[in-house]
């Protein structure tokens, strides 16, 4: 077993992603078990990344005064189990009675099979329902904590958390021992393992940008439909971008290499852009660009745009670096305000309806 000591637990717990999974509502409804008729609906939105702290959030207010609202992903057609979470919430008394107070060994309680059978629901979410009611009996369980479990114990296991009660039981035994040996509350260990496992996801973060770049190719001028802009820093660099009918933004950048030019492409989906704009709007103060490659790679970069992209969209350094291009697009379109600094670049929200404004700005730019 790797040395995942109290110092490591504290370190990774403090690095937890409070923006996408705000802790206050989880603390109130799960850890403190405060009574709320919409508990499963709210926690379902929380688990699927569809709940945020908003200045004028109307769905819940925690004991620290933070106000919560649903994101645009919380809708029937999104793959977040929306209808099931609502049905569970509306019939919560019935479902609560089916969850054993103590952990059943060797065989899953019938409620797990019942939940898994629901259309659009899965094993991990089913276990999360149990966790919401008896959090110390049923630890959080997903691909990230399972990856941490596998890495800490040097186990040759599958990459994803198995949909099997026996495997969950083994993880639970490991988790309980971790709680006992550390002396930390269960939720601190939960957060630490989740954050560590997310960091260990085998993405671009394990390699340098040079290792991930394709073979350099000769630079070719772009065809019609691409809009040219320059970055905002002291060394202004050209890039090209376009937005499609699905509101995905594609960015192309030219890297000057010793053996030729490399044209790199990064795509931000509409959902990713929604998350990014919600993050910028969430801050009362200026949001730093925060996309230093070395600092992102070793986990020392400050909170900001680049770090948010890196942490939430696959630990992709190239994508995080593309925040240098995304910023000028949203600034030029009039969505974000820029602090006008060439070094220490920061942004702030001006308008919230980014999709309409950016698409209009793009079309007018192409016409000109």
C-alpha positions in Angstrom: 0.0 0.0 0.0 1.2 3.5 -0.9 1.8 5.9 2.0 -1.5 7.8 1.9 -1.0 9.4 5.3 -2.9 12.1 7.1 -0.9 14.7 5.4 -1.9 13.3 2.0 -5.6 13.0 3.0 -5.6 16.7 4.1 -3.8 17.8 1.0 -6.3 16.1 -1.4 -9.3 16.9 0.6 -8.4 20.6 0.5 -8.0 20.3 -3.3 -11.6 19.2 -3.7 -13.6 20.8 -6.6 -16.0 23.1 -4.7 -17.4 24.7 -7.8 -18.8 21.7 -9.6 -19.7 19.9 -6.4 -20.4 22.6 -3.8 -19.9 21.2 -0.4 -22.4 23.2 1.7 -25.6 21.4 0.5 -23.9 18.0 0.8 -22.9 18.9 4.4 -26.4 19.9 5.3 -28.4 17.2 3.6 -26.1 14.2 3.9 -23.6 14.6 6.7 -26.0 16.5 9.0 -29.1 14.8 7.6 -31.2 17.9 7.7 -34.8 17.2 6.8 -35.8 18.3 3.3 -38.6 16.9 1.1 -36.5 17.4 -2.0 -33.3 15.8 -0.7 -32.9 13.2 -3.4 -33.8 15.6 -6.2 -31.2 18.1 -4.9 -28.5 15.5 -4.3 -29.1 13.9 -7.7 -28.5 17.2 -9.3 -25.4 17.7 -7.1 -24.0 14.2 -8.0 -24.4 14.8 -11.7 -22.8 18.2 -11.6 -26.1 20.0 -12.3 -26.2 22.2 -9.1 -24.3 25.3 -8.5 -24.0 28.2 -6.0 -25.7 31.2 -7.6 -26.1 34.7 -6.3 -29.9 34.4 -6.8 -30.3 30.6 -6.5 -33.8 29.6 -5.6 -33.6 25.9 -5.0 -31.8 25.7 -1.6 -30.0 27.9 0.9 -27.4 26.2 3.1 -26.6 27.2 6.7 -23.7 29.4 5.5 -26.1 31.4 3.4 -25.0 30.0 0.0 -27.9 29.9 -2.5 -28.2 27.0 -5.0 -29.8 26.7 -8.4 -29.9 24.1 -11.2 -27.7 24.4 -14.2 -29.1 24.1 -17.8 -28.1 20.4 -17.7 -30.9 19.6 -15.2 -33.6 18.8 -17.7 -35.4 15.6 -18.9 -33.5 15.2 -22.2 -30.0 15.5 -20.5 -28.2 12.2 -19.5 -28.4 13.0 -15.8 -31.3 10.8 -14.7 -33.5 13.8 -14.2 -36.9 12.0 -14.2 -35.7 9.2 -11.9 -34.3 11.6 -9.3 -37.6 13.5 -9.3 -39.5 10.3 -8.9 -37.3 9.1 -6.0 -37.7 12.5 -4.3 -41.4 12.5 -4.6 -41.6 9.0 -3.1 -38.7 9.3 -0.8 -40.5 7.9 2.3 -41.2 4.6 0.5 -37.6 4.3 -0.8 -36.0 5.2 2.6 -37.7 2.2 4.2 -36.1 -0.1 1.7 -32.5 0.9 2.5 -31.0 -1.3 5.3 -29.7 0.7 8.3 -26.6 -1.6 8.4 -24.5 -2.8 5.5 -25.5 -6.2 4.1 -22.5 -8.4 3.4 -22.0 -10.6 0.3 -25.3 -9.7 -1.3 -26.8 -6.3 -2.4 -30.1 -5.3 -0.8 -33.1 -5.6 -3.3 -33.3 -1.8 -3.4 -30.1 -1.7 -5.5 -31.5 -3.9 -8.2 -34.8 -1.9 -8.2 -32.9 1.3 -8.7 -30.6 0.0 -11.4 -33.6 -1.3 -13.3 -34.9 2.3 -13.7 -34.5 3.7 -17.2 -31.5 6.0 -17.5 -30.2 5.1 -14.0 -27.0 3.2 -13.2 -25.2 1.3 -10.5 -23.1 4.2 -9.2 -26.1 6.5 -8.9 -28.0 3.7 -7.1 -25.3 3.3 -4.5 -25.3 7.1 -4.1 -29.0 7.0 -3.2 -28.0 4.6 -0.3 -25.1 6.9 0.6 -27.4 9.9 0.9 -29.5 8.2 3.5 -26.8 6.3 5.5 -23.5 7.9 4.4 -21.3 6.1 6.9 -22.7 2.7 6.1 -22.5 3.2 2.3 -19.4 5.2 1.2 -19.3 7.2 -2.0 -18.4 4.9 -4.9 -17.5 5.9 -8.4 -14.6 5.6 -10.9 -12.5 8.2 -9.1 -12.5 6.7 -5.6 -12.1 3.3 -7.2 -9.1 4.5 -9.1 -7.6 5.9 -5.9 -8.2 2.5 -4.1 -6.5 0.7 -6.9 -3.5 3.0 -7.0 -3.0 3.2 -3.3 -3.0 -0.6 -3.0 -1.1 -1.2 -6.2 -3.8 -3.4 -7.5 -4.2 -4.7 -11.1 -7.9 -4.0 -11.5 -10.2 -2.6 -14.1 -10.1 1.1 -14.8 -13.8 1.7 -14.0 -15.6 0.8 -10.7 -17.2 -2.6 -11.2 -21.0 -2.8 -10.9 -20.7 -5.6 -8.4 -21.6 -5.7 -4.7 -18.6 -7.8 -3.8 -16.2 -5.2 -5.3 -18.1 -2.4 -3.5 -17.8 -4.4 -0.3 -14.0 -4.7 -0.7 -13.8 -1.0 -1.4 -15.9 -0.3 1.7 -13.5 -2.3 3.9 -10.6 -0.3 2.5 -12.4 2.9 3.1 -13.4 2.1 6.7 -9.8 1.2 7.5 -8.7 4.4 6.0 -11.1 6.4 8.2 -10.1 4.5 11.3 -6.3 4.8 10.8 -6.5 8.5 9.9 -8.9 9.5 12.6 -10.5 11.8 10.0 -14.3 12.1 9.5 -15.6 9.9 6.7 -16.4 12.9 4.5 -12.8 14.2 4.6 -11.5 10.8 3.5 -14.3 10.6 0.8 -13.2 14.0 -0.6 -9.5 13.1 -0.5 -9.9 9.8 -2.3 -12.3 11.3 -4.9 -9.9 14.2 -5.6 -6.8 12.0 -5.7 -8.5 9.5 -8.0 -9.7 12.3 -10.4 -6.1 13.6 -10.5 -4.8 10.1 -11.3 -7.1 9.7 -14.3 -4.8 8.7 -17.2 -5.2 11.7 -19.4 -2.8 14.3 -20.9 -1.7 15.4 -17.4 0.7 12.5 -17.2 2.6 13.6 -20.3 4.1 16.9 -21.4 2.5 18.8 -24.3 5.4 17.9 -26.6 4.8 14.2 -26.0 1.1 14.5 -26.9 1.5 16.7 -30.0 1.0 14.9 -33.4 3.8 15.0 -35.9 4.4 18.6 -37.0 3.0 19.5 -40.4 3.4 22.4 -42.7 1.1 25.3 -41.9 -1.7 25.9 -44.4 -3.9 29.0 -44.4 -7.5 28.3 -43.2 -10.5 28.2 -45.4 -13.6 30.4 -45.2 -15.6 30.4 -42.1 -12.7 30.8 -39.7 -12.5 34.1 -37.7 -9.0 35.4 -36.9 -8.2 36.9 -33.4 -5.1 37.4 -31.3 -4.4 36.6 -27.7 -4.4 39.3 -25.0 -1.0 38.7 -23.4 2.2 40.7 -24.0 3.2 38.2 -26.8 0.1 38.4 -28.9 -0.4 35.3 -30.9 -2.8 34.6 -33.8 -5.5 32.0 -33.7 -8.7 31.1 -35.6 -12.1 30.0 -34.3 -15.6 29.1 -35.4 -18.8 28.1 -33.8 -21.2 25.5 -35.2 -25.0 25.2 -35.1 -24.7 23.0 -31.9 -22.8 26.0 -30.3 -19.5 24.0 -30.0 -16.5 26.3 -30.4 -13.4 25.1 -32.3 -10.1 26.8 -31.9 -7.1 26.4 -34.1 -3.6 27.6 -33.0 -0.2 27.6 -34.8 2.8 26.4 -32.8 6.2 27.4 -34.3 8.5 24.4 -33.9 12.1 23.9 -35.0 11.1 21.3 -37.6 7.9 23.0 -38.9 4.6 24.5 -37.8 2.0 22.7 -35.9 -1.7 23.5 -36.3 -3.4 22.4 -33.1 -7.2 22.1 -32.8 -9.2 22.2 -29.5 -13.0 21.9 -29.3 -15.2 23.2 -26.4 -18.6 21.7 -26.4 -21.7 23.7 -25.6 -22.0 22.0 -22.2 -18.4 22.7 -21.4 -18.9 26.4 -22.4 -22.0 26.5 -20.2 -20.0 25.2 -17.2 -17.1 27.7 -17.9 -19.5 30.7 -18.1 -21.3 29.6 -14.9 -17.9 29.4 -13.2 -16.9 32.9 -14.3 -20.3 34.3 -13.3 -20.0 32.5 -9.9 -17.1 34.7 -8.8 -17.8 38.1 -7.3 -14.3 39.2 -8.1 -12.1 38.9 -11.2 -11.2 35.4 -12.4 -7.5 34.8 -13.2 -6.5 33.2 -16.5 -4.5 30.7 -14.5 -3.2 28.4 -17.3 0.5 28.0 -16.6 1.4 24.5 -17.9 4.0 23.6 -15.3 1.7 24.7 -12.4 -1.3 22.9 -13.8 0.8 19.7 -14.2 2.0 19.7 -10.6 -1.2 21.0 -9.0 0.1 24.4 -7.8 -1.8 26.7 -10.2 -4.2 29.1 -8.6 -8.0 28.9 -9.1 -9.1 30.4 -12.3 -10.2 29.7 -15.9 -7.3 27.4 -17.0 -7.3 25.4 -13.8 -11.1 25.0 -14.0 -10.8 23.7 -17.6 -8.0 21.4 -16.6 -9.7 19.9 -13.6 -13.1 19.4 -15.2 -12.5 18.5 -18.8 -10.1 15.5 -18.7 -6.9 17.0 -17.2 -6.1 18.1 -20.8 -3.2 20.6 -20.8 -3.7 21.6 -24.4 -7.4 22.4 -23.7 -6.5 24.3 -20.5 -4.0 26.3 -22.5 -6.7 27.2 -25.0 -8.2 29.4 -22.3 -5.8 32.0 -23.7 -7.9 31.9 -26.9 -11.3 31.4 -25.3 -10.8 34.6 -23.3 -10.4 36.9 -26.3 -13.4 35.3 -28.0 -15.7 36.0 -25.1 -14.1 39.4 -24.4 -14.4 40.5 -28.1 -18.0 39.2 -28.2 -18.9 41.3 -25.1 -19.6 38.4 -22.7 -16.6 39.0 -20.4 -14.8 42.0 -19.3 -11.0 42.0 -19.4 -8.8 43.8 -16.8 -6.6 45.1 -19.6 -3.5 43.6 -18.1 -1.0 41.9 -20.5 0.3 39.9 -17.5 -2.0 38.7 -14.8 -5.0 38.5 -17.2 -8.4 38.3 -15.5 -12.0 38.2 -16.6 -15.4 39.1 -15.2 -18.9 38.4 -16.6 -20.8 41.2 -18.3 -23.6 39.2 -20.0 -24.9 35.8 -19.1 -26.5 34.7 -22.4 -23.3 33.7 -24.0 -24.6 31.4 -26.8 -26.8 34.0 -28.6 -24.2 36.8 -28.2 -21.2 34.8 -29.3 -23.0 33.2 -32.3 -24.2 36.7 -33.4 -20.6 38.0 -33.0 -19.2 35.1 -35.0 -21.7 35.6 -37.9 -21.0 39.3 -38.1 -17.3 38.6 -38.1 -17.6 36.1 -40.9 -19.6 38.5 -43.0 -17.0 41.2 -42.6 
